[in-house]
Amino acid sequence: MSKWGWGETSEAKLRANRKYDEEQTRQYHLKLNMRTDIDIIKWLNWESGERSIQGYIKRLIREDMFKRMKEKQTASPETQAHVTAD
């Protein structure tokens, strides 16, 4: 039995998980300095609360992506030509 009480994981399952992770996922690690990044560390610990820090960061990135795409659409020549033609 494993130390978590869930039973042993088979080698085949471990290989399948590694294969899936290699093909379908990417990991990005964030190393924060306890002196210079303490504000970020405290914010993440406070903001995440019971939620996932990963989910919080992904939401912030998606919000930024949406904002930038919206800004590009607003500033695109096609949009400007359409607005001035009306």
Secondary structure, 3 states (H helix, E strand, C coil): CCCCCCCCCCHHHHHHHHHHHHHHCCCCCCCCCCCCCHHHHHHHHHHHCCCCHHHHHHHHHHHHHHHHHHHHHHHCHHHHHHHHHC
